[in-house]
Amino acid sequence: MLEGSVHPLPKPLEVPMWRTTAVLALPFAFATQPAFAEPIMLAKLVVPSPKKASRPPPTRRAASRPLTVIPAQGPATNLRVRMYAHRVLSSEAGPVVLLQDETQTQTMPIWIGLAEAKAIQRALERYPVSRPLSHDLMVSFLRELHAEVVDVEVNALRGNTFIGVAHLRTVHGKLLSVDARPSDLIALALRTGAPIFVQQDVLQVSKLEPHDRISPRRAP
């Protein structure tokens, strides 16, 4: 093109009216969108759905058969069955510890808390800890006081709650009975080597039958 010539103006761009409206309205659409809309959507993804009611533990069969708490009578083994902590399982109803007799023909489940389940599992696996935990502290107290755990016993079942007692002997030879939860008693017995007993009446209504099963916890 020759010098001094005039450049022709470009032809105006024709944009359809609906596209112009959409472009102009787009910022307002984002501006009016609530800032918490996305977190709410994410929260719905991470919040687990309510758990379905699990089958009640077999021990609930004893609800209609109240048992009398048999007083501690020392080594009255004719009323008691020697049991051993077999293993700790995770079920839909929570952690459960399984006790078995010497012949491994009778198994009794006790549903316990998570902290007590970890304490029992550590004792079964002889897992070392850097600092004493609650049940280790109990053992230290007994050692410093020169007291001995003679045995621990599950001696009653009230509704769905197991009742336990620890039989102690002081440095002067005096026998004491201390009320306690069976889960703590099992954790203490495993650390002191004390035997675990269960009253026969309690075992008969609480032990697993051949058709009973413990539902394992499902993966999330």
Buried (B, 14 or more C-beta within 10 A) or exposed (E): EEEEEEEEEEEEEEEEEEEEEEEEEEEEEEEEEEEEEEEEEEEEEEEEEEEEEEEEBBBEBBEEEEBEEBEBEEEEEEEBBEBBBBEBBEBBBBBBBBBBBEEEEBBBBBBBEEBBBBBBBBBBEEEEEEEEEEBBEBBEEBEEEEBBBBBBBBBBBEEEEBBBBBBBBEEEEEEEBEEBBBBBBBBBBBBBEBBBBBBEBBBBBBBBEEEEEBEEBEEE
